[in-house]
Amino acid sequence: MLGVPVSMQERLGVVADDLTGAGDIASAVAGTGARVEVLVGVPSAPIPDVDVVVVALKIRSVPIEEAVAQALASAKALRGAGYEQGYFKYSSTFDSGLRGNIGPVADALADLYGQQVVVVTPAFPRLGRAVVGGRLVVDGRELVEANLGEHPLTPRKRSSIVDALANQTRSGVGIVELSVVREGPAAVVASLLELAGNQIKFAVVDGETEGDLSTLAKAVSGEKLLTGATGLAQAIGGLRFGGSSAQEGFRPPGSGPPVIMCGSCSSATVRQVREYIQRAPSYRVRVQDLDERGVAKAAKWVASGNFSGAPLIYSTPTEGDGDLAPAFTEQFEVFFGTLARQLRSQGRQRFVVAGGETSGAVVEALGCREFAVGPEISPGVPWLVDERGALLALKSGNFGDDDFFLRAADPGHPR
């Protein structure tokens, strides 16, 4: 119920729309003292008995019916295992395309949980993401001005979350403005109740600071369904758990430097690749390499070991050559997945992967089904350990500073 704190014993079940986002939210909540596990794909095996389970799906760019079916099946499995409170996690840049999957999935989950008014907030101040006047702001600039709306699969051509969501849902969309949030939890509750009374299903809630999200968390932490990026979940974790990080004493499995695989074409990743290739070994994959011979050639280069440090295999266009056009996105995903599987068969256990779709392809190819959560390399990017002892870091394209790959090259020193 609005304004009623959730029981400290109630467990949280998260449905994340991609793998990098799952790692992001799992890391943040684990940092508040929660015991967290990440499951890959719709749960089919017994669900772990922890504080928070995050189900990592790959549904941002699949057909709407498939996205809804996977999200519903995951939420039902979580509820059946005793995870009564639900959280639909999407990107802090609202990656969804013009007629994407966030709205339909949120509609379906709201019906499942019987939620009258559903909070929507991609705000994540820790990464410079804010919502002001219902518009997404990144590092002080609106989304489209910050050049974070360009993506080959999920482009965002508008900064207004209200407009973007209204274009995707059959339900009404309203707003809780920053001035209301700053009045405190009671004012937020009153505004949400007013929207519900006017048959508005989704409430885009403004937030600029962690204090704003803490206020929102106090107002809605008792709701059965919440949606947002990691910021709100982290605020709720702080209220509920309030302990020290559950990741202390982490010892990364395996040995040696990881293999870094990069299929993202985001501006942040372009800068990271440019920084890394000036100092460490790198191998460029082009469109003409997207076949079995190309994979074998790249795997042979890694196996040769004629270099020191962590090898980087990348398809990121660093000079505007456009190799990552939408027409080739799937082929690059297949390439990196196949390469990861070959490297694993050669004994490699450590991988760093940049890009949400690329991460999904690699995890699927490696057959990972469950992850324990380690410490962060960078905000939103933790080390993950799968059930067979592989160590992975799955990085959203827009996350990380320019030296991210340089720091990720040494798993023994995640920061």
C-alpha positions as CSV (number, residue, x, y, z in Angstrom):
1,M,0.0,0.0,0.0
2,L,1.1,3.6,-0.6
3,G,2.9,5.1,2.3
4,V,3.1,1.8,4.2
5,P,6.6,0.5,4.7
6,V,7.1,-3.0,3.3
7,S,7.9,-5.7,5.8
8,M,11.6,-6.1,6.4
9,Q,11.2,-9.8,5.8
10,E,9.4,-9.4,2.4
11,R,11.7,-10.5,-0.4
12,L,12.1,-8.7,-3.7
13,G,11.8,-10.4,-7.2
14,V,13.3,-8.4,-10.0
15,V,12.6,-8.9,-13.7
16,A,15.4,-7.1,-15.7
17,D,15.0,-6.6,-19.4
18,D,18.7,-7.3,-20.2
19,L,21.7,-8.9,-18.7
20,T,23.8,-5.8,-18.1
21,G,20.9,-4.2,-16.3
22,A,20.5,-7.3,-14.2
23,G,24.1,-7.0,-13.1
24,D,23.7,-3.3,-12.4
25,I,20.7,-3.7,-10.1
26,A,22.0,-6.8,-8.4
27,S,25.3,-5.0,-7.6
28,A,23.6,-1.9,-6.2
29,V,21.2,-3.9,-4.0
30,A,23.9,-6.2,-2.8
31,G,25.8,-3.1,-1.8
32,T,23.0,-2.3,0.7
33,G,23.6,-5.6,2.6
34,A,21.1,-7.9,0.7
35,R,21.9,-11.4,-0.3
36,V,21.4,-11.4,-4.1
37,E,21.4,-14.0,-6.8
38,V,21.0,-13.5,-10.6
39,L,19.2,-16.1,-12.7
40,V,19.6,-16.1,-16.5
41,G,16.4,-16.6,-18.4
42,V,12.9,-17.5,-17.3
43,P,13.4,-19.6,-14.1
44,S,12.9,-23.3,-14.6
45,A,14.9,-24.7,-11.7
46,P,14.4,-24.2,-8.0
47,I,14.8,-20.5,-7.1
48,P,17.5,-19.6,-4.5
49,D,16.4,-18.7,-1.0
50,V,18.0,-15.2,-0.7
51,D,16.8,-11.6,-0.1
52,V,16.6,-10.6,-3.7
53,V,16.5,-12.6,-6.9
54,V,17.2,-10.9,-10.2
55,V,15.9,-12.6,-13.4
56,A,18.0,-11.5,-16.3
57,L,16.1,-11.6,-19.6
58,K,17.0,-10.4,-23.1
59,I,13.7,-8.8,-24.1
60,R,14.4,-5.2,-25.1
61,S,14.4,-5.8,-28.8
62,V,12.4,-9.0,-29.2
63,P,8.8,-9.0,-30.5
64,I,6.3,-7.5,-27.9
65,E,4.4,-10.8,-27.4
66,E,7.6,-12.6,-26.6
67,A,8.8,-9.9,-24.2
68,V,5.5,-9.9,-22.3
69,A,5.4,-13.7,-22.1
70,Q,8.9,-14.0,-20.7
71,A,8.4,-11.2,-18.2
72,L,5.0,-12.7,-17.0
73,A,6.5,-16.2,-16.7
74,S,9.4,-14.9,-14.7
75,A,7.2,-12.8,-12.4
76,K,4.9,-15.7,-11.7
77,A,7.9,-18.0,-10.9
78,L,9.3,-15.5,-8.5
79,R,5.9,-15.0,-6.8
80,G,5.5,-18.7,-6.5
81,A,8.8,-18.9,-4.8
82,G,7.8,-16.4,-2.2
83,Y,9.2,-13.2,-3.8
84,E,6.0,-11.2,-3.3
85,Q,7.2,-7.8,-4.2
86,G,8.0,-7.2,-7.9
87,Y,10.4,-4.8,-9.6
88,F,10.6,-4.3,-13.4
89,K,14.0,-3.1,-14.2
90,Y,14.8,-1.2,-17.4
91,S,17.7,1.1,-18.5
92,S,18.4,4.5,-16.9
93,T,18.3,5.8,-20.5
94,F,14.9,4.1,-21.0
95,D,16.2,1.9,-23.9
96,S,13.1,0.8,-25.7
97,G,12.7,2.3,-29.1
98,L,9.7,4.3,-30.3
99,R,7.2,1.5,-29.9
100,G,9.2,-0.7,-27.7
101,N,8.6,-3.2,-24.9
102,I,8.7,-1.3,-21.7
103,G,5.0,-0.2,-21.9
104,P,3.5,-3.5,-22.8
105,V,5.6,-5.4,-20.2
106,A,4.7,-2.9,-17.5
107,D,1.0,-3.1,-18.5
108,A,1.1,-6.9,-18.2
109,L,2.9,-6.9,-14.9
110,A,0.5,-4.3,-13.4
111,D,-2.4,-6.5,-14.3
112,L,-0.6,-9.5,-12.7
113,Y,0.1,-7.7,-9.5
114,G,-3.2,-5.9,-9.4
115,Q,-1.4,-2.6,-9.1
116,Q,-3.7,0.5,-9.4
117,V,-0.9,3.1,-10.0
118,V,2.6,2.1,-11.0
119,V,5.7,4.2,-10.4
120,V,8.0,4.8,-13.4
121,T,11.4,6.3,-12.9
122,P,14.7,5.8,-14.8
123,A,16.4,8.2,-12.5
124,F,19.8,7.0,-11.3
125,P,21.7,10.0,-9.8
126,R,24.9,8.0,-9.1
127,L,25.3,7.8,-12.9
128,G,24.1,11.3,-13.7
129,R,20.6,10.2,-14.8
130,A,17.8,12.4,-13.6
131,V,14.1,12.9,-14.4
132,V,12.9,16.6,-14.4
133,G,9.5,17.6,-15.7
134,G,9.0,14.0,-16.9
135,R,12.1,14.4,-19.1
136,L,15.2,12.3,-18.9
137,V,18.4,14.3,-18.2
138,V,21.9,12.9,-18.5
139,D,24.7,14.8,-16.8
140,G,22.8,18.0,-17.0
141,R,21.6,17.6,-20.6
142,E,18.4,16.1,-22.0
143,L,18.8,12.6,-23.4
144,V,18.7,13.5,-27.1
145,E,21.2,16.4,-26.5
146,A,23.6,14.0,-24.7
147,N,23.7,11.8,-27.7
148,L,22.6,8.8,-25.7
149,G,19.4,8.2,-27.8
150,E,21.2,6.6,-30.7
151,H,21.1,2.8,-30.7
152,P,20.8,0.4,-33.6
153,L,18.1,-1.6,-31.9
154,T,16.4,0.7,-29.4
155,P,16.7,4.3,-30.5
156,R,15.1,7.0,-28.4
157,K,14.2,10.1,-30.3
158,R,12.6,12.0,-27.5
159,S,13.7,13.0,-24.0
160,S,10.2,12.9,-22.5
161,I,9.5,9.7,-20.6
162,V,5.8,10.6,-20.4
163,D,5.6,10.8,-24.2
164,A,7.7,7.7,-24.8
165,L,5.7,5.6,-22.4
166,A,2.3,7.0,-23.7
167,N,3.4,5.8,-27.1
168,Q,3.8,2.2,-25.8
169,T,0.9,1.6,-23.4
170,R,-2.8,1.3,-23.5
171,S,-3.0,3.0,-20.1
172,G,-2.9,6.6,-19.0
173,V,0.4,8.2,-18.1
174,G,0.8,11.1,-15.6
175,I,3.6,12.8,-13.7
176,V,4.7,13.5,-10.1
177,E,6.8,16.6,-10.4
178,L,10.0,17.4,-8.5
179,S,8.3,20.1,-6.4
180,V,6.0,17.4,-5.1
181,V,8.8,15.0,-4.3
182,R,10.6,17.7,-2.4
183,E,7.6,18.1,-0.2
184,G,8.1,14.6,1.2
185,P,6.6,11.1,1.1
186,A,3.1,12.2,2.1
187,A,2.9,14.6,-0.8
188,V,4.1,11.9,-3.2
189,V,1.5,9.5,-1.9
190,A,-1.3,12.1,-2.3
191,S,-0.2,12.8,-5.8
192,L,-0.1,9.1,-6.7
193,L,-3.6,8.6,-5.2
194,E,-4.9,11.6,-7.2
195,L,-3.5,10.0,-10.4
196,A,-5.1,6.7,-9.6
197,G,-8.4,8.4,-9.0
198,N,-8.2,9.9,-12.5
199,Q,-7.6,6.4,-14.0
200,I,-3.9,7.1,-14.6
201,K,-2.1,3.8,-14.5
202,F,1.5,5.0,-14.8
203,A,3.1,7.8,-12.8
204,V,6.5,9.1,-14.1
205,V,8.1,10.4,-11.0
206,D,10.8,13.2,-11.1
207,G,14.1,12.8,-9.2
208,E,17.4,14.5,-9.4
209,T,19.2,13.4,-6.3
210,E,19.6,10.3,-4.1
211,G,17.6,12.2,-1.5
212,D,14.7,12.5,-4.0
213,L,14.8,8.7,-4.6
214,S,14.9,8.1,-0.8
215,T,11.7,10.1,-0.5
216,L,10.1,8.2,-3.2
217,A,11.2,4.9,-1.7
218,K,9.6,5.8,1.6
219,A,6.3,6.6,-0.2
220,V,6.1,3.4,-2.3
221,S,8.3,0.7,-0.6
222,G,5.1,-1.2,0.4
223,E,3.8,-1.4,-3.2
224,K,3.6,-4.9,-4.8
225,L,5.0,-3.7,-8.1
226,L,7.6,-1.0,-8.8
227,T,9.4,-0.1,-12.0
228,G,12.5,1.8,-12.7
229,A,16.2,1.8,-13.3
230,T,18.6,0.9,-10.4
231,G,18.3,4.1,-8.5
232,L,14.9,3.4,-6.8
233,A,15.8,-0.2,-6.1
234,Q,19.0,0.9,-4.4
235,A,17.0,3.4,-2.3
236,I,14.6,0.7,-1.2
237,G,17.5,-1.6,-0.4
238,G,19.0,1.1,1.8
239,L,15.7,1.4,3.7
240,R,15.2,-2.4,4.0
241,F,18.7,-3.8,4.6
242,G,20.9,-0.8,5.5
243,G,23.9,-3.0,6.1
244,S,27.4,-3.3,4.7
245,S,28.1,-4.8,1.3
246,A,27.5,-8.5,1.1
247,Q,30.5,-8.7,-1.4
248,E,33.3,-8.1,1.1
249,G,36.1,-10.8,1.0
250,F,35.4,-11.5,-2.7
251,R,38.0,-13.7,-4.3
252,P,37.8,-13.9,-8.1
253,P,37.9,-17.4,-9.5
254,G,40.4,-18.4,-12.2
255,S,43.7,-16.8,-12.9
256,G,45.3,-14.3,-15.3
257,P,43.8,-11.4,-17.3
258,P,40.3,-11.7,-18.8
259,V,39.5,-11.6,-22.5
260,I,37.7,-8.4,-23.3
261,M,35.0,-8.6,-26.0
262,C,33.3,-5.4,-27.1
263,G,30.3,-5.1,-29.4
264,S,28.8,-1.9,-28.2
265,C,28.8,1.2,-30.4
266,S,27.9,3.7,-27.6
267,S,29.9,6.9,-27.3
268,A,31.2,5.9,-23.9
269,T,32.4,2.5,-25.2
270,V,34.1,4.2,-28.2
271,R,36.1,6.3,-25.8
272,Q,37.0,3.3,-23.7
273,V,38.2,1.3,-26.7
274,R,40.3,4.2,-28.0
275,E,41.9,4.5,-24.6
276,Y,42.6,0.8,-24.3
277,I,44.0,0.1,-27.8
278,Q,46.7,2.8,-27.2
279,R,48.1,0.8,-24.3
280,A,47.2,-2.9,-24.6
281,P,46.8,-5.7,-27.2
282,S,43.7,-5.4,-29.5
283,Y,42.1,-7.1,-32.4
284,R,39.6,-5.4,-34.7
285,V,36.6,-7.5,-36.0
286,R,35.1,-6.2,-39.2
287,V,32.0,-7.3,-41.3
288,Q,34.1,-9.5,-43.5
289,D,35.2,-11.5,-40.4
290,L,31.7,-12.6,-39.5
291,D,32.1,-16.3,-40.4
292,E,33.7,-19.4,-38.9
293,R,37.1,-18.5,-40.3
294,G,36.9,-15.1,-38.7
295,V,36.1,-16.6,-35.3
296,A,38.9,-19.2,-35.6
297,K,41.3,-16.4,-36.5
298,A,40.4,-14.3,-33.5
299,A,40.6,-17.4,-31.2
300,K,44.0,-18.2,-32.6
301,W,45.2,-14.7,-31.9
302,V,44.1,-15.0,-28.3
303,A,45.6,-18.4,-27.9
304,S,49.0,-17.2,-29.3
305,G,49.6,-15.2,-26.2
306,N,52.0,-12.9,-28.1
307,F,51.2,-10.0,-25.9
308,S,51.0,-9.1,-22.2
309,G,47.8,-8.0,-20.5
310,A,44.2,-8.6,-21.3
311,P,43.5,-9.0,-25.0
312,L,40.6,-6.9,-26.5
313,I,38.6,-8.1,-29.4
314,Y,36.3,-5.3,-30.6
315,S,33.9,-4.4,-33.4
316,T,33.2,-0.9,-32.0
317,P,33.5,1.6,-34.8
318,T,36.2,4.0,-33.5
319,E,36.5,6.2,-36.5
320,G,32.9,6.5,-37.8
321,D,33.2,3.6,-40.3
322,G,29.7,2.3,-39.4
323,D,30.5,-1.4,-39.1
324,L,27.9,-1.8,-36.4
325,A,24.9,-0.9,-38.6
326,P,21.6,-2.5,-37.6
327,A,21.9,-4.9,-40.6
328,F,24.9,-6.6,-39.0
329,T,24.0,-6.5,-35.3
330,E,22.9,-10.1,-35.1
331,Q,25.9,-11.3,-37.0
332,F,28.3,-9.6,-34.5
333,E,26.3,-11.1,-31.6
334,V,26.7,-14.6,-33.1
335,F,30.4,-13.9,-33.7
336,F,31.1,-12.9,-30.1
337,G,29.0,-15.8,-28.7
338,T,30.8,-18.3,-30.8
339,L,34.2,-16.9,-29.9
340,A,33.4,-16.9,-26.2
341,R,32.4,-20.6,-26.4
342,Q,35.6,-21.5,-28.2
343,L,37.8,-19.6,-25.7
344,R,36.0,-21.3,-22.8
345,S,36.8,-24.7,-24.4
346,Q,40.4,-23.6,-24.5
347,G,40.4,-23.0,-20.8
348,R,39.6,-19.3,-20.5
349,Q,37.5,-18.5,-17.5
350,R,37.5,-14.7,-17.3
351,F,35.6,-12.5,-19.6
352,V,34.7,-8.8,-19.8
353,V,31.9,-8.0,-22.3
354,A,30.7,-4.6,-23.4
355,G,27.2,-4.0,-24.8
356,G,23.8,-5.4,-23.7
357,E,23.1,-7.5,-26.8
358,T,26.7,-8.7,-26.9
359,S,26.5,-9.7,-23.3
360,G,23.3,-11.6,-23.9
361,A,24.9,-13.5,-26.8
362,V,28.0,-14.4,-24.8
363,V,26.1,-15.6,-21.7
364,E,23.8,-17.7,-23.8
365,A,26.7,-19.2,-25.7
366,L,28.5,-20.0,-22.5
367,G,25.4,-21.6,-21.0
368,C,25.5,-19.5,-17.8
369,R,22.3,-20.0,-15.8
370,E,23.0,-18.4,-12.4
371,F,25.4,-15.8,-11.0
372,A,26.7,-14.8,-7.6
373,V,27.4,-11.0,-7.4
374,G,30.9,-9.7,-6.7
375,P,32.2,-6.2,-6.2
376,E,32.0,-3.4,-8.8
377,I,34.6,-2.5,-11.3
378,S,32.8,0.7,-12.0
379,P,29.3,2.0,-10.9
380,G,26.7,-0.4,-12.3
381,V,29.3,-3.0,-13.5
382,P,30.0,-5.8,-11.0
383,W,32.0,-9.0,-11.3
384,L,29.7,-12.0,-11.7
385,V,30.6,-15.6,-11.0
386,D,28.6,-18.3,-12.7
387,E,27.7,-21.8,-11.4
388,R,30.8,-23.4,-13.1
389,G,33.3,-20.9,-11.8
390,A,33.6,-18.5,-14.8
391,L,34.2,-14.8,-14.0
392,L,32.3,-12.3,-16.1
393,A,31.8,-8.5,-16.2
394,L,28.9,-7.4,-18.4
395,K,29.0,-3.7,-19.2
396,S,26.2,-1.6,-20.5
397,G,27.5,0.4,-23.5
398,N,27.0,3.7,-21.8
399,F,28.6,2.8,-18.4
400,G,32.1,3.3,-17.2
401,D,34.8,5.9,-17.4
402,D,37.3,6.1,-20.2
403,D,39.8,3.8,-18.3
404,F,37.2,1.1,-17.6
405,F,38.9,-1.6,-19.6
406,L,42.3,-0.8,-18.1
407,R,40.8,-1.4,-14.6
408,A,38.8,-4.4,-15.7
409,A,42.0,-6.0,-17.0
410,D,43.0,-6.9,-13.4
411,P,40.1,-8.8,-11.7
412,G,42.1,-8.9,-8.4
413,H,41.7,-5.1,-8.1
414,P,38.1,-4.3,-9.2
415,R,38.3,-0.6,-8.3
